[in-house]
């Protein structure tokens, strides 16, 4: 069109005759999912008969979800929140979009959030106060609801490692993996050392020294990854960073629901099925609401345990999450929730020979079970100009697995077949009280109490049925802390941020071993973890930052199987991080990048003894040098391109005992990795569609520090395709993972008792196809 619109006006199907007043007052039932602005406006017009136009090329913007019963004008204003666009009525049933001035309009969001639009006000909450990403002076990746909800299947932690630079994971199987960020990897083995990455769900810390619970990312608003040590805000551990899951909160005014059914098939393997759903129900309008999410999945196996079971490594996952929100006044709110998830795998997923055959010599299945429970409550309110937040959470995690220990039977005084059972129980209680000045707060201060308990009992059973307890440990870590962080301007565009955490950590260890006496030890330590950052707001938008931060893990007793218990010392890590985020061409192109240097002293590392049991030692000192970058380009005509990659050199500079190693690289994390994704949004006979293809390159990596246990993991590239079609309340999806059926070795390890006897391989899951159908109400 000529003036006033260059963009063709989006007109609803079947628009009726109505007065402007009637159009404003008439109520419609909306459920517009988060996604591209053009797509959401088209659906809006179909529902209401209201046309919306823009003078010139419509900006490429991602909008938030809008649901509920409301007037068309109200829904349109909600749809545009955070886009820096406003709607101006230009005639009966006709609106014109204009740019709206904003404090953040010239500031660029990170390229890590796909696909964030111009000036989109991205909020980061993992820093314990809501902050616009424009003001965050550290490396962070965010995957929003658009990326999490676009797949035809629910995503899990390993999917995040293919989407967010810096995150790497082991591949023992669902509920058994360890996460690592930016090369801060100590060991692939599941010992009792504290994790280098903390998993956080909303305001609840849910891991301390347990493996990743592999929570399904269903009805989740976003995932945030803070990179680099986060000791000033989170205490011990968190040497690598934070993996923060932000769930959708109950909506106080609008009832809504959705459900999705899926079916899947794995080449050379079995079939799977799944069901998931959400219900949001206001109980008292504007005051009280509940939200419930439930799911159950069967993932087909692809490893044949010859003579025992075909496709033996199938996995069942079920979960429930219930949350409630109460807003007794405008200034106060109470949130409470309960979540459970149970993962049960029938068998392990490693092979003893490389190649196309997905078979392992028949033996007893090696099952895994991970049962997770979280209870949490948060009270938020304002006292004068100060926001107060009290967060309380309790986690209980039962984790167990069984392994064929026949190869190590002689070490336990047995002959013939032997079986190892490992039973672990973790609990984590955390109480935190925080004060800040609220949204975009320049400061936060608080106090916290944390108590983490971990117990393990390992038994070996011989052919005769006789059972021996070969390791029994209990570890309790208690922390009392004061922490704070504040930002202040130094010059017109230059800000400084200082943070610190002063805490007392008390570690109590007890270990009992076969034929040995009980050993107890209690170690207390006062620790100061600082952080310092400078940030410079670039002309025309964007941020340049330099940050330094430290974090540590307390030491303790090391169970050592058939010998007397030893001791491992605390380790400490510091990182310099230089980074930039910037938008170009009206933020159609978003770039982010960073370079980092890490010094890691007295590395705590879980390692295998000759008998296959796991203990902990100090491996030495390491340094990590790396760079990473990401780009998000809204090409136009419905196309979008996302690129990302990292390169790092992570290696031991000194071993604890002076041993000369042939290969000094740190384990698990690849030196090179990269991703490329191309998506296309389109209209097809009244349906809104999007198709995306993504390729991931994972470079060469190694398994372990120890020369006699080292296994090389060769590079591989995998490709996935995802397509969705949406019309009204219905969405149909198709996803193909590992399109070319690549047999890359994603993890050179499976059974610690036989790893020294023969090579082990963990191939990628073969090509898998998932079909899904979803409906919203």
Secondary structure as GFF3:
##gff-version 3
##sequence-region A 1 777
A	DSSP	alpha_helix	20	25	.	.	.	ID=ss1
A	DSSP	beta_strand	27	32	.	.	.	ID=ss2
A	DSSP	beta_strand	35	36	.	.	.	ID=ss3
A	DSSP	alpha_helix	37	48	.	.	.	ID=ss4
A	DSSP	beta_strand	51	54	.	.	.	ID=ss5
A	DSSP	beta_strand	62	63	.	.	.	ID=ss6
A	DSSP	beta_strand	66	71	.	.	.	ID=ss7
A	DSSP	alpha_helix	72	79	.	.	.	ID=ss8
A	DSSP	beta_strand	85	91	.	.	.	ID=ss9
A	DSSP	beta_strand	94	99	.	.	.	ID=ss10
A	DSSP	beta_strand	123	124	.	.	.	ID=ss11
A	DSSP	beta_strand	131	132	.	.	.	ID=ss12
A	DSSP	three_ten_helix	133	135	.	.	.	ID=ss13
A	DSSP	beta_strand	140	144	.	.	.	ID=ss14
A	DSSP	alpha_helix	145	149	.	.	.	ID=ss15
A	DSSP	alpha_helix	157	160	.	.	.	ID=ss16
A	DSSP	beta_strand	167	169	.	.	.	ID=ss17
A	DSSP	beta_strand	179	181	.	.	.	ID=ss18
A	DSSP	beta_strand	197	201	.	.	.	ID=ss19
A	DSSP	beta_strand	204	205	.	.	.	ID=ss20
A	DSSP	beta_strand	220	227	.	.	.	ID=ss21
A	DSSP	alpha_helix	231	234	.	.	.	ID=ss22
A	DSSP	beta_strand	241	247	.	.	.	ID=ss23
A	DSSP	beta_strand	256	266	.	.	.	ID=ss24
A	DSSP	beta_strand	271	284	.	.	.	ID=ss25
A	DSSP	beta_strand	288	299	.	.	.	ID=ss26
A	DSSP	beta_strand	304	305	.	.	.	ID=ss27
A	DSSP	beta_strand	315	326	.	.	.	ID=ss28
A	DSSP	beta_strand	332	345	.	.	.	ID=ss29
A	DSSP	beta_strand	359	360	.	.	.	ID=ss30
A	DSSP	beta_strand	368	383	.	.	.	ID=ss31
A	DSSP	beta_strand	386	404	.	.	.	ID=ss32
A	DSSP	three_ten_helix	406	412	.	.	.	ID=ss33
A	DSSP	beta_strand	418	436	.	.	.	ID=ss34
A	DSSP	beta_strand	443	462	.	.	.	ID=ss35
A	DSSP	beta_strand	467	489	.	.	.	ID=ss36
A	DSSP	beta_strand	494	513	.	.	.	ID=ss37
A	DSSP	beta_strand	519	537	.	.	.	ID=ss38
A	DSSP	beta_strand	543	553	.	.	.	ID=ss39
A	DSSP	beta_strand	556	558	.	.	.	ID=ss40
A	DSSP	beta_strand	566	568	.	.	.	ID=ss41
A	DSSP	beta_strand	571	584	.	.	.	ID=ss42
A	DSSP	beta_strand	589	601	.	.	.	ID=ss43
A	DSSP	beta_strand	604	608	.	.	.	ID=ss44
A	DSSP	beta_strand	614	618	.	.	.	ID=ss45
A	DSSP	beta_strand	620	636	.	.	.	ID=ss46
A	DSSP	beta_strand	639	655	.	.	.	ID=ss47
A	DSSP	beta_strand	672	684	.	.	.	ID=ss48
A	DSSP	beta_strand	687	698	.	.	.	ID=ss49
A	DSSP	beta_strand	701	702	.	.	.	ID=ss50
A	DSSP	beta_strand	712	713	.	.	.	ID=ss51
A	DSSP	beta_strand	716	727	.	.	.	ID=ss52
A	DSSP	beta_strand	730	737	.	.	.	ID=ss53
A	DSSP	beta_strand	745	747	.	.	.	ID=ss54
A	DSSP	beta_strand	762	763	.	.	.	ID=ss55
A	DSSP	beta_strand	768	776	.	.	.	ID=ss56
###
